[in-house]
């Protein structure tokens, strides 16, 4: 961690809910998944200043690729389908700085 960084990593969960029926992250329980990851980090004593921050965001513009999160400072995008996926992101990416290849969303749609 750089001395000037307030958080090691900042995780943004899209929790957007579209009223018009179009695909959106909240249709995949995004808010519950965000709350789960935040609670797990709190239990580990790893949530807050100097560690990790878990936030909700509005639409990140990637809903067509599934529920999504983005982790900064790396700018790594993930999708997820279950608590098991969130656990893997926690254990691999957040705690051990290893990319979870199977859950990656490309940085740009190609």
C-alpha positions in Angstrom: 0.0 0.0 0.0 1.3 3.5 -0.8 1.6 5.8 2.1 -0.8 8.2 0.5 -3.5 5.7 -0.2 -6.5 5.9 2.2 -7.6 2.3 1.2 -5.6 -0.6 -0.2 -8.5 -1.3 -2.6 -11.9 0.3 -3.2 -14.7 -2.1 -4.4 -17.7 -0.7 -6.2 -20.8 -2.9 -6.6 -23.3 -1.7 -9.2 -26.6 -1.9 -7.3 -28.7 -0.2 -10.0 -32.3 -1.2 -10.3 -34.0 -0.4 -13.6 -37.7 0.1 -13.4 -38.3 -0.6 -17.1 -37.4 -4.3 -16.9 -34.1 -4.0 -18.7 -31.2 -6.1 -17.3 -29.7 -4.6 -14.2 -27.4 -5.7 -11.4 -30.0 -5.5 -8.7 -31.9 -8.3 -10.4 -29.0 -10.5 -9.2 -29.2 -9.4 -5.5 -26.3 -7.0 -5.9 -27.1 -5.1 -2.7 -27.1 -8.4 -0.7 -23.8 -9.5 -2.3 -22.3 -6.1 -1.4 -23.5 -6.3 2.2 -22.1 -9.9 2.4 -18.6 -8.8 1.3 -18.6 -5.8 3.6 -19.6 -8.0 6.5 -16.9 -10.6 5.7 -14.2 -7.9 5.6 -15.5 -6.4 8.9 -15.3 -9.8 10.6 -11.7 -10.1 9.3 -10.9 -6.6 10.6 -10.1 -5.6 7.1 -12.8 -2.9 6.3 -12.0 0.7 6.6 -9.0 3.1 6.6 -5.8 1.4 5.5 -7.6 -1.7 4.3 -10.6 -2.1 2.0 -13.8 -0.1 1.3 -16.9 -1.7 -0.1 -19.4 0.7 -1.8 -22.6 0.7 -3.8 -22.6 2.6 -7.0 -25.2 3.6 -9.5 -25.1 2.0 -13.0 -21.6 1.2 -14.1 -22.9 0.7 -17.7 -22.0 -3.0 -17.9 -25.3 -4.7 -16.9 -25.5 -6.6 -20.1 -22.4 -8.6 -19.0 -24.0 -9.7 -15.7 -23.9 -8.2 -12.2 -20.6 -6.3 -11.9 -18.1 -4.9 -9.5 -15.0 -2.9 -10.2 -11.9 -2.9 -7.9 -9.6 0.1 -7.7 -6.8 1.1 -7.9 -6.3 -1.8 -10.4 -9.5 -1.1 -12.4 -10.3 -4.8 -12.5 -13.9 -5.7 -13.4 -15.7 -8.9 -12.2 -19.0 -10.5 -12.5 -20.5 -13.0 -10.0 -23.3 -15.4 -9.7 -23.1 -16.6 -6.1 -21.7 -16.1 -2.6 -19.1 -18.6 -3.7 -17.9 -16.2 -6.4 -17.8 -13.3 -3.9 -15.8 -15.5 -1.5 -13.3 -16.3 -4.3 -12.9 -12.6 -5.1 -12.4 -11.9 -1.4 -9.8 -14.7 -0.9 -8.0 -14.4 -4.2 -8.1 -10.8 -5.3 -8.6 -8.7 -2.1 -6.5 -10.8 0.3 -3.9 -12.2 -2.0 -3.7 -9.9 -5.0 -4.5 -12.7 -7.5 -6.8 -12.1 -10.4 -9.8 -14.4 -10.6 -9.7 -15.1 -14.3 -13.0 -17.0 -14.6 -15.0 -14.0 -13.2 -13.2 -11.3 -15.2 -15.1 -8.8 -17.4 -12.9 -7.3 -20.1 -12.0 -3.7 -19.3 -13.6 -2.6 -22.6 -16.3 -4.3 -24.7 -14.5 -5.5 -27.8 
